[in-house]
Amino acid sequence: MSASAQKHTLPKKIVKTFDQKYPGVENVNWDIENGDYKIKFIDNGKRTTVDIGGKGSWEKTSVHLPFEDLPKAVQATVNQQKKNAAFDEIKKVVNNNDELFYRIELIEGNNKTKVDVSEDGNIIRLNKSTLDNPLKGD
């Protein structure tokens, strides 16, 4: 389910949690994924996604960033992992455990790699998968 609408179309408990984190933001897009709400909007010119659990608990906030905005230590780690892959997404993530990390998603052929990197450049998690429908290059 996906909607492009005002917050009033969301359940009250979801709106309450969202408003506590982002007061005044009205124009949002949202999806339900595995029972959790993904609320998407622009914050300070950057695409932002807030994940709120179905019971109304804040799970995480992700902010899309250009590579140049990553800390230098993160850039160095990403460059080591990237090789010939293309960037799919680059995000700064803060979760409900007060962890701040950078999630970089790379695509090479039909392989996708998600790398979570701490501010000091250490790899926290690395997950490789195969895409069902890879995009064909030129």
C-alpha positions in Angstrom: 0.0 0.0 0.0 1.3 3.4 -0.9 -0.1 6.9 -0.5 1.0 10.4 -1.5 -1.1 12.5 0.9 -1.1 14.6 4.0 -0.5 13.0 7.4 -4.2 12.9 8.3 -4.5 9.7 6.2 -2.1 7.9 8.7 -3.2 6.3 12.0 -3.2 8.8 14.9 -0.5 6.9 16.8 1.8 7.0 13.8 1.2 10.8 13.4 1.9 11.4 17.0 5.3 9.7 16.9 6.1 11.4 13.6 5.1 14.9 14.9 7.4 14.4 18.0 10.4 13.9 15.7 9.4 16.3 12.9 6.9 18.9 14.0 5.4 21.0 11.2 6.1 18.6 8.4 2.8 18.1 6.5 3.5 16.9 3.0 4.5 13.3 3.1 4.5 10.1 1.1 4.1 6.9 2.9 4.2 3.1 2.5 3.4 0.2 4.7 6.1 -2.5 4.6 5.9 -5.6 6.8 3.4 -3.8 9.1 5.7 -0.8 9.6 5.1 2.7 8.2 7.8 4.4 6.0 7.1 8.1 5.9 9.0 10.0 3.2 9.5 13.7 2.9 12.1 16.4 2.2 13.9 17.8 5.2 16.4 20.7 4.6 16.5 19.8 0.9 17.3 16.1 1.5 15.1 13.0 1.0 14.3 11.7 4.4 12.5 8.5 5.5 11.2 7.8 9.0 10.3 4.2 9.9 7.6 3.9 12.5 6.5 0.5 13.8 2.9 -0.5 13.5 2.3 0.1 17.2 3.7 3.7 16.9 7.3 3.3 18.0 10.0 5.2 16.1 12.5 2.7 14.6 14.9 4.8 12.5 15.4 7.9 10.3 17.4 7.7 7.1 18.6 10.8 5.2 19.9 10.4 1.6 23.3 12.0 1.0 25.7 12.6 -1.8 29.0 10.7 -1.5 30.8 14.0 -0.9 28.9 14.5 2.3 30.1 11.3 3.9 32.9 11.6 6.5 36.3 11.1 5.0 36.8 7.8 6.9 33.5 6.5 5.5 34.5 7.5 2.0 37.8 5.6 2.2 36.0 2.4 3.4 33.4 2.7 0.7 36.0 3.2 -2.0 37.7 0.0 -0.9 34.4 -1.9 -1.1 33.0 -0.3 -4.3 35.5 -1.5 -6.9 33.5 -1.4 -10.2 30.0 -1.2 -8.6 27.7 1.7 -9.0 26.0 3.5 -6.1 22.3 2.7 -5.6 21.7 4.6 -2.4 23.8 6.4 0.2 22.1 7.2 3.5 22.9 8.5 7.0 20.9 6.3 9.5 20.0 6.9 13.1 18.1 4.1 14.8 16.2 3.6 18.0 19.3 2.3 19.7 21.0 5.7 19.1 23.3 4.1 16.6 24.5 6.4 13.8 25.9 4.8 10.7 26.0 5.2 7.0 24.3 2.7 4.7 25.8 2.4 1.2 24.0 0.2 -1.3 26.1 -0.8 -4.3 25.0 -2.6 -7.5 27.3 -4.5 -9.9 25.6 -6.7 -12.5 22.9 -8.6 -10.7 24.6 -8.3 -7.3 23.6 -5.9 -4.6 25.8 -5.1 -1.6 24.7 -3.2 1.5 27.5 -1.9 3.6 26.8 -0.2 7.0 29.8 1.9 8.1 30.4 3.7 11.4 31.5 7.4 11.4 35.1 6.3 11.9 35.0 4.1 8.8 34.6 0.6 10.4 32.3 -1.8 8.7 29.4 -2.7 11.0 27.4 -5.0 8.6 27.9 -6.2 5.1 25.1 -8.0 3.2 25.3 -9.3 -0.3 22.3 -10.4 -2.4 21.3 -11.2 -5.9 18.8 -9.0 -7.7 15.8 -10.7 -9.3 15.5 -8.2 -12.2 18.9 -6.4 -12.7 18.9 -3.3 -14.9 20.6 -4.0 -18.2 23.6 -1.6 -19.0 24.1 0.1 -22.3 
